[in-house]
Amino acid sequence: MNTDDPKVHFVYNERWQQVAAYRQANGSGVDTHPKEQFVHHNAGHGGFSRVRRVA
C-alpha cells in the first residue's frame, strides 16, 4: 500500500450494515457509481424466519 492507492469510502445504513463502497482515486473526487453494493435480507426479522418454517 502506498500513497498512489485509491481510497475506499464505505456507506452504511441505519442498522450499521455496509451497503456500498465508493472508490476515490488519488487527487480526484469520489466515483459517482459504487465499486460494490450489498443487499441485506430480513430473514428472522420480526421474531420468525421463513427459512425455518419451510425446513
HTML snippet that shows the backbone in 3Dmol.js (N, CA, C, O; Angstrom):
<script src="https://3Dmol.org/build/3Dmol-min.js"></script>
<div id="view" style="width:600px;height:400px;position:relative"></div>
<script>
const pdb = `
ATOM      1  N   MET A   1       0.840  -1.173   0.000  1.00  0.00           N
ATOM      2  CA  MET A   1       0.000   0.000   0.000  1.00  0.00           C
ATOM      3  C   MET A   1       0.889   1.241   0.000  1.00  0.00           C
ATOM      4  O   MET A   1       1.860   1.316   0.754  1.00  0.00           O
ATOM      5  N   ASN A   2       0.557   2.206  -0.842  1.00  0.00           N
ATOM      6  CA  ASN A   2       1.314   3.458  -0.863  1.00  0.00           C
ATOM      7  C   ASN A   2       0.356   4.617  -1.138  1.00  0.00           C
ATOM      8  O   ASN A   2      -0.857   4.417  -1.206  1.00  0.00           O
ATOM      9  N   THR A   3       0.887   5.810  -1.293  1.00  0.00           N
ATOM     10  CA  THR A   3       0.043   6.999  -1.465  1.00  0.00           C
ATOM     11  C   THR A   3      -0.652   7.038  -2.818  1.00  0.00           C
ATOM     12  O   THR A   3      -1.575   7.832  -2.998  1.00  0.00           O
ATOM     13  N   ASP A   4      -0.245   6.211  -3.774  1.00  0.00           N
ATOM     14  CA  ASP A   4      -0.892   6.177  -5.081  1.00  0.00           C
ATOM     15  C   ASP A   4      -2.141   5.300  -5.101  1.00  0.00           C
ATOM     16  O   ASP A   4      -2.920   5.356  -6.052  1.00  0.00           O
ATOM     17  N   ASP A   5      -2.337   4.495  -4.064  1.00  0.00           N
ATOM     18  CA  ASP A   5      -3.505   3.621  -3.996  1.00  0.00           C
ATOM     19  C   ASP A   5      -4.771   4.448  -3.773  1.00  0.00           C
ATOM     20  O   ASP A   5      -4.742   5.440  -3.046  1.00  0.00           O
ATOM     21  N   PRO A   6      -5.890   4.041  -4.400  1.00  0.00           N
ATOM     22  CA  PRO A   6      -7.137   4.785  -4.197  1.00  0.00           C
ATOM     23  C   PRO A   6      -7.690   4.570  -2.784  1.00  0.00           C
ATOM     24  O   PRO A   6      -7.455   3.532  -2.165  1.00  0.00           O
ATOM     25  N   LYS A   7      -8.421   5.561  -2.290  1.00  0.00           N
ATOM     26  CA  LYS A   7      -9.098   5.440  -1.008  1.00  0.00           C
ATOM     27  C   LYS A   7     -10.466   4.812  -1.259  1.00  0.00           C
ATOM     28  O   LYS A   7     -11.037   4.976  -2.337  1.00  0.00           O
ATOM     29  N   VAL A   8     -10.986   4.103  -0.278  1.00  0.00           N
ATOM     30  CA  VAL A   8     -12.309   3.500  -0.382  1.00  0.00           C
ATOM     31  C   VAL A   8     -13.172   4.070   0.730  1.00  0.00           C
ATOM     32  O   VAL A   8     -12.779   4.068   1.897  1.00  0.00           O
ATOM     33  N   HIS A   9     -14.358   4.562   0.359  1.00  0.00           N
ATOM     34  CA  HIS A   9     -15.315   5.126   1.319  1.00  0.00           C
ATOM     35  C   HIS A   9     -16.486   4.151   1.437  1.00  0.00           C
ATOM     36  O   HIS A   9     -17.109   3.787   0.440  1.00  0.00           O
ATOM     37  N   PHE A  10     -16.774   3.734   2.671  1.00  0.00           N
ATOM     38  CA  PHE A  10     -17.844   2.776   2.915  1.00  0.00           C
ATOM     39  C   PHE A  10     -19.109   3.503   3.351  1.00  0.00           C
ATOM     40  O   PHE A  10     -19.046   4.483   4.093  1.00  0.00           O
ATOM     41  N   VAL A  11     -20.260   3.017   2.884  1.00  0.00           N
ATOM     42  CA  VAL A  11     -21.561   3.611   3.206  1.00  0.00           C
ATOM     43  C   VAL A  11     -22.360   2.571   3.985  1.00  0.00           C
ATOM     44  O   VAL A  11     -22.406   1.398   3.615  1.00  0.00           O
ATOM     45  N   TYR A  12     -22.995   3.027   5.085  1.00  0.00           N
ATOM     46  CA  TYR A  12     -23.748   2.137   5.959  1.00  0.00           C
ATOM     47  C   TYR A  12     -25.199   2.606   6.067  1.00  0.00           C
ATOM     48  O   TYR A  12     -25.490   3.791   5.910  1.00  0.00           O
ATOM     49  N   ASN A  13     -26.107   1.663   6.337  1.00  0.00           N
ATOM     50  CA  ASN A  13     -27.499   2.034   6.564  1.00  0.00           C
ATOM     51  C   ASN A  13     -27.715   2.313   8.051  1.00  0.00           C
ATOM     52  O   ASN A  13     -26.761   2.321   8.829  1.00  0.00           O
ATOM     53  N   GLU A  14     -28.971   2.543   8.444  1.00  0.00           N
ATOM     54  CA  GLU A  14     -29.278   2.904   9.826  1.00  0.00           C
ATOM     55  C   GLU A  14     -29.015   1.764  10.807  1.00  0.00           C
ATOM     56  O   GLU A  14     -28.947   2.001  12.013  1.00  0.00           O
ATOM     57  N   ARG A  15     -28.866   0.533  10.316  1.00  0.00           N
ATOM     58  CA  ARG A  15     -28.560  -0.617  11.169  1.00  0.00           C
ATOM     59  C   ARG A  15     -27.071  -0.950  11.145  1.00  0.00           C
ATOM     60  O   ARG A  15     -26.672  -2.017  11.609  1.00  0.00           O
ATOM     61  N   TRP A  16     -26.263  -0.068  10.620  1.00  0.00           N
ATOM     62  CA  TRP A  16     -24.803  -0.202  10.516  1.00  0.00           C
ATOM     63  C   TRP A  16     -24.389  -1.402   9.667  1.00  0.00           C
ATOM     64  O   TRP A  16     -23.360  -2.029   9.919  1.00  0.00           O
ATOM     65  N   GLN A  17     -25.200  -1.710   8.661  1.00  0.00           N
ATOM     66  CA  GLN A  17     -24.828  -2.726   7.687  1.00  0.00           C
ATOM     67  C   GLN A  17     -24.199  -2.018   6.497  1.00  0.00           C
ATOM     68  O   GLN A  17     -24.717  -1.005   6.027  1.00  0.00           O
ATOM     69  N   GLN A  18     -23.095  -2.543   6.016  1.00  0.00           N
ATOM     70  CA  GLN A  18     -22.449  -1.929   4.854  1.00  0.00           C
ATOM     71  C   GLN A  18     -23.335  -2.116   3.640  1.00  0.00           C
ATOM     72  O   GLN A  18     -23.772  -3.231   3.356  1.00  0.00           O
ATOM     73  N   VAL A  19     -23.608  -1.030   2.915  1.00  0.00           N
ATOM     74  CA  VAL A  19     -24.475  -1.104   1.736  1.00  0.00           C
ATOM     75  C   VAL A  19     -23.753  -0.742   0.442  1.00  0.00           C
ATOM     76  O   VAL A  19     -24.231  -1.086  -0.639  1.00  0.00           O
ATOM     77  N   ALA A  20     -22.618  -0.060   0.527  1.00  0.00           N
ATOM     78  CA  ALA A  20     -21.887   0.306  -0.689  1.00  0.00           C
ATOM     79  C   ALA A  20     -20.453   0.695  -0.347  1.00  0.00           C
ATOM     80  O   ALA A  20     -20.119   1.002   0.797  1.00  0.00           O
ATOM     81  N   ALA A  21     -19.632   0.669  -1.371  1.00  0.00           N
ATOM     82  CA  ALA A  21     -18.245   1.122  -1.256  1.00  0.00           C
ATOM     83  C   ALA A  21     -17.923   1.949  -2.492  1.00  0.00           C
ATOM     84  O   ALA A  21     -18.109   1.497  -3.622  1.00  0.00           O
ATOM     85  N   TYR A  22     -17.442   3.151  -2.266  1.00  0.00           N
ATOM     86  CA  TYR A  22     -17.066   4.059  -3.351  1.00  0.00           C
ATOM     87  C   TYR A  22     -15.557   4.251  -3.348  1.00  0.00           C
ATOM     88  O   TYR A  22     -14.936   4.343  -2.289  1.00  0.00           O
ATOM     89  N   ARG A  23     -14.979   4.309  -4.529  1.00  0.00           N
ATOM     90  CA  ARG A  23     -13.539   4.493  -4.665  1.00  0.00           C
ATOM     91  C   ARG A  23     -13.224   5.950  -4.995  1.00  0.00           C
ATOM     92  O   ARG A  23     -13.954   6.608  -5.735  1.00  0.00           O
ATOM     93  N   GLN A  24     -12.123   6.438  -4.430  1.00  0.00           N
ATOM     94  CA  GLN A  24     -11.639   7.787  -4.727  1.00  0.00           C
ATOM     95  C   GLN A  24     -10.188   7.679  -5.160  1.00  0.00           C
ATOM     96  O   GLN A  24      -9.312   7.337  -4.365  1.00  0.00           O
ATOM     97  N   ALA A  25      -9.946   7.974  -6.433  1.00  0.00           N
ATOM     98  CA  ALA A  25      -8.582   7.950  -6.941  1.00  0.00           C
ATOM     99  C   ALA A  25      -7.795   9.101  -6.332  1.00  0.00           C
ATOM    100  O   ALA A  25      -8.369  10.123  -5.955  1.00  0.00           O
ATOM    101  N   ASN A  26      -6.521   8.938  -6.241  1.00  0.00           N
ATOM    102  CA  ASN A  26      -5.657   9.942  -5.626  1.00  0.00           C
ATOM    103  C   ASN A  26      -5.775  11.287  -6.343  1.00  0.00           C
ATOM    104  O   ASN A  26      -5.498  11.384  -7.538  1.00  0.00           O
ATOM    105  N   GLY A  27      -6.186  12.318  -5.611  1.00  0.00           N
ATOM    106  CA  GLY A  27      -6.274  13.660  -6.163  1.00  0.00           C
ATOM    107  C   GLY A  27      -7.543  13.947  -6.943  1.00  0.00           C
ATOM    108  O   GLY A  27      -7.637  14.999  -7.577  1.00  0.00           O
ATOM    109  N   SER A  28      -8.520  13.057  -6.921  1.00  0.00           N
ATOM    110  CA  SER A  28      -9.762  13.314  -7.652  1.00  0.00           C
ATOM    111  C   SER A  28     -10.958  13.101  -6.732  1.00  0.00           C
ATOM    112  O   SER A  28     -10.806  12.726  -5.569  1.00  0.00           O
ATOM    113  N   GLY A  29     -12.140  13.346  -7.269  1.00  0.00           N
ATOM    114  CA  GLY A  29     -13.363  13.177  -6.490  1.00  0.00           C
ATOM    115  C   GLY A  29     -13.749  11.714  -6.348  1.00  0.00           C
ATOM    116  O   GLY A  29     -13.134  10.827  -6.941  1.00  0.00           O
ATOM    117  N   VAL A  30     -14.764  11.489  -5.561  1.00  0.00           N
ATOM    118  CA  VAL A  30     -15.273  10.134  -5.354  1.00  0.00           C
ATOM    119  C   VAL A  30     -16.076   9.716  -6.575  1.00  0.00           C
ATOM    120  O   VAL A  30     -16.789  10.531  -7.160  1.00  0.00           O
ATOM    121  N   ASP A  31     -15.964   8.436  -6.966  1.00  0.00           N
ATOM    122  CA  ASP A  31     -16.729   7.913  -8.104  1.00  0.00           C
ATOM    123  C   ASP A  31     -18.219   8.160  -7.902  1.00  0.00           C
ATOM    124  O   ASP A  31     -18.702   8.178  -6.770  1.00  0.00           O
ATOM    125  N   THR A  32     -18.944   8.349  -9.000  1.00  0.00           N
ATOM    126  CA  THR A  32     -20.394   8.548  -8.917  1.00  0.00           C
ATOM    127  C   THR A  32     -21.146   7.227  -8.828  1.00  0.00           C
ATOM    128  O   THR A  32     -22.297   7.196  -8.394  1.00  0.00           O
ATOM    129  N   HIS A  33     -20.504   6.138  -9.234  1.00  0.00           N
ATOM    130  CA  HIS A  33     -21.111   4.810  -9.153  1.00  0.00           C
ATOM    131  C   HIS A  33     -20.312   3.970  -8.157  1.00  0.00           C
ATOM    132  O   HIS A  33     -19.082   3.999  -8.173  1.00  0.00           O
ATOM    133  N   PRO A  34     -20.998   3.226  -7.295  1.00  0.00           N
ATOM    134  CA  PRO A  34     -20.270   2.443  -6.286  1.00  0.00           C
ATOM    135  C   PRO A  34     -19.433   1.325  -6.900  1.00  0.00           C
ATOM    136  O   PRO A  34     -19.793   0.752  -7.928  1.00  0.00           O
ATOM    137  N   LYS A  35     -18.328   1.032  -6.258  1.00  0.00           N
ATOM    138  CA  LYS A  35     -17.474  -0.083  -6.659  1.00  0.00           C
ATOM    139  C   LYS A  35     -18.138  -1.399  -6.278  1.00  0.00           C
ATOM    140  O   LYS A  35     -18.051  -2.384  -7.010  1.00  0.00           O
ATOM    141  N   GLU A  36     -18.811  -1.406  -5.112  1.00  0.00           N
ATOM    142  CA  GLU A  36     -19.543  -2.574  -4.636  1.00  0.00           C
ATOM    143  C   GLU A  36     -20.872  -2.126  -4.047  1.00  0.00           C
ATOM    144  O   GLU A  36     -20.983  -1.013  -3.532  1.00  0.00           O
ATOM    145  N   GLN A  37     -21.877  -2.986  -4.121  1.00  0.00           N
ATOM    146  CA  GLN A  37     -23.168  -2.744  -3.475  1.00  0.00           C
ATOM    147  C   GLN A  37     -23.584  -4.026  -2.769  1.00  0.00           C
ATOM    148  O   GLN A  37     -23.320  -5.124  -3.260  1.00  0.00           O
ATOM    149  N   PHE A  38     -24.237  -3.887  -1.610  1.00  0.00           N
ATOM    150  CA  PHE A  38     -24.662  -5.032  -0.822  1.00  0.00           C
ATOM    151  C   PHE A  38     -26.159  -4.928  -0.564  1.00  0.00           C
ATOM    152  O   PHE A  38     -26.672  -3.849  -0.269  1.00  0.00           O
ATOM    153  N   VAL A  39     -26.858  -6.060  -0.678  1.00  0.00           N
ATOM    154  CA  VAL A  39     -28.290  -6.116  -0.404  1.00  0.00           C
ATOM    155  C   VAL A  39     -28.482  -7.103   0.739  1.00  0.00           C
ATOM    156  O   VAL A  39     -28.083  -8.263   0.635  1.00  0.00           O
ATOM    157  N   HIS A  40     -29.094  -6.645   1.831  1.00  0.00           N
ATOM    158  CA  HIS A  40     -29.313  -7.483   3.001  1.00  0.00           C
ATOM    159  C   HIS A  40     -30.752  -7.957   3.034  1.00  0.00           C
ATOM    160  O   HIS A  40     -31.669  -7.208   2.696  1.00  0.00           O
ATOM    161  N   HIS A  41     -30.951  -9.203   3.442  1.00  0.00           N
ATOM    162  CA  HIS A  41     -32.298  -9.753   3.546  1.00  0.00           C
ATOM    163  C   HIS A  41     -32.795  -9.596   4.979  1.00  0.00           C
ATOM    164  O   HIS A  41     -32.021  -9.227   5.862  1.00  0.00           O
ATOM    165  N   ASN A  42     -34.052  -9.866   5.217  1.00  0.00           N
ATOM    166  CA  ASN A  42     -34.651  -9.728   6.543  1.00  0.00           C
ATOM    167  C   ASN A  42     -35.016 -11.078   7.146  1.00  0.00           C
ATOM    168  O   ASN A  42     -35.982 -11.157   7.904  1.00  0.00           O
ATOM    169  N   ALA A  43     -34.287 -12.130   6.840  1.00  0.00           N
ATOM    170  CA  ALA A  43     -34.582 -13.436   7.424  1.00  0.00           C
ATOM    171  C   ALA A  43     -34.489 -13.333   8.939  1.00  0.00           C
ATOM    172  O   ALA A  43     -33.487 -12.866   9.481  1.00  0.00           O
ATOM    173  N   GLY A  44     -35.525 -13.766   9.603  1.00  0.00           N
ATOM    174  CA  GLY A  44     -35.554 -13.695  11.057  1.00  0.00           C
ATOM    175  C   GLY A  44     -36.078 -12.387  11.597  1.00  0.00           C
ATOM    176  O   GLY A  44     -36.242 -12.250  12.809  1.00  0.00           O
ATOM    177  N   HIS A  45     -36.346 -11.423  10.742  1.00  0.00           N
ATOM    178  CA  HIS A  45     -36.851 -10.127  11.183  1.00  0.00           C
ATOM    179  C   HIS A  45     -38.266 -10.291  11.729  1.00  0.00           C
ATOM    180  O   HIS A  45     -39.101 -10.932  11.092  1.00  0.00           O
ATOM    181  N   GLY A  46     -38.539  -9.733  12.872  1.00  0.00           N
ATOM    182  CA  GLY A  46     -39.868  -9.823  13.472  1.00  0.00           C
ATOM    183  C   GLY A  46     -40.072 -11.078  14.303  1.00  0.00           C
ATOM    184  O   GLY A  46     -41.207 -11.409  14.647  1.00  0.00           O
ATOM    185  N   GLY A  47     -38.992 -11.787  14.634  1.00  0.00           N
ATOM    186  CA  GLY A  47     -39.096 -12.926  15.527  1.00  0.00           C
ATOM    187  C   GLY A  47     -39.322 -14.268  14.850  1.00  0.00           C
ATOM    188  O   GLY A  47     -39.412 -15.286  15.537  1.00  0.00           O
ATOM    189  N   PHE A  48     -39.414 -14.304  13.538  1.00  0.00           N
ATOM    190  CA  PHE A  48     -39.559 -15.594  12.879  1.00  0.00           C
ATOM    191  C   PHE A  48     -38.743 -15.608  11.600  1.00  0.00           C
ATOM    192  O   PHE A  48     -38.401 -14.563  11.046  1.00  0.00           O
ATOM    193  N   SER A  49     -38.446 -16.785  11.155  1.00  0.00           N
ATOM    194  CA  SER A  49     -37.695 -16.933   9.916  1.00  0.00           C
ATOM    195  C   SER A  49     -38.483 -17.821   8.966  1.00  0.00           C
ATOM    196  O   SER A  49     -38.839 -18.947   9.314  1.00  0.00           O
ATOM    197  N   ARG A  50     -38.746 -17.333   7.806  1.00  0.00           N
ATOM    198  CA  ARG A  50     -39.457 -18.107   6.797  1.00  0.00           C
ATOM    199  C   ARG A  50     -38.636 -19.322   6.400  1.00  0.00           C
ATOM    200  O   ARG A  50     -39.200 -20.360   6.053  1.00  0.00           O
ATOM    201  N   VAL A  51     -37.307 -19.209   6.444  1.00  0.00           N
ATOM    202  CA  VAL A  51     -36.442 -20.323   6.097  1.00  0.00           C
ATOM    203  C   VAL A  51     -36.688 -21.480   7.064  1.00  0.00           C
ATOM    204  O   VAL A  51     -36.783 -22.629   6.632  1.00  0.00           O
ATOM    205  N   ARG A  52     -36.793 -21.198   8.359  1.00  0.00           N
ATOM    206  CA  ARG A  52     -37.062 -22.242   9.347  1.00  0.00           C
ATOM    207  C   ARG A  52     -38.417 -22.875   9.124  1.00  0.00           C
ATOM    208  O   ARG A  52     -38.577 -24.082   9.300  1.00  0.00           O
ATOM    209  N   ARG A  53     -39.398 -22.073   8.738  1.00  0.00           N
ATOM    210  CA  ARG A  53     -40.751 -22.577   8.549  1.00  0.00           C
ATOM    211  C   ARG A  53     -40.815 -23.530   7.363  1.00  0.00           C
ATOM    212  O   ARG A  53     -41.583 -24.491   7.400  1.00  0.00           O
ATOM    213  N   VAL A  54     -40.044 -23.297   6.325  1.00  0.00           N
ATOM    214  CA  VAL A  54     -40.042 -24.165   5.152  1.00  0.00           C
ATOM    215  C   VAL A  54     -39.350 -25.472   5.484  1.00  0.00           C
ATOM    216  O   VAL A  54     -39.816 -26.540   5.087  1.00  0.00           O
ATOM    217  N   ALA A  55     -38.246 -25.402   6.207  1.00  0.00           N
ATOM    218  CA  ALA A  55     -37.497 -26.609   6.585  1.00  0.00           C
ATOM    219  C   ALA A  55     -38.282 -27.346   7.617  1.00  0.00           C
ATOM    220  O   ALA A  55     -37.848 -28.397   8.088  1.00  0.00           O
TER     221      ALA A  55
END
`;
const viewer = $3Dmol.createViewer("view");
viewer.addModel(pdb, "pdb");
viewer.setStyle({}, {cartoon: {color: "spectrum"}});
viewer.zoomTo();
viewer.render();
</script>
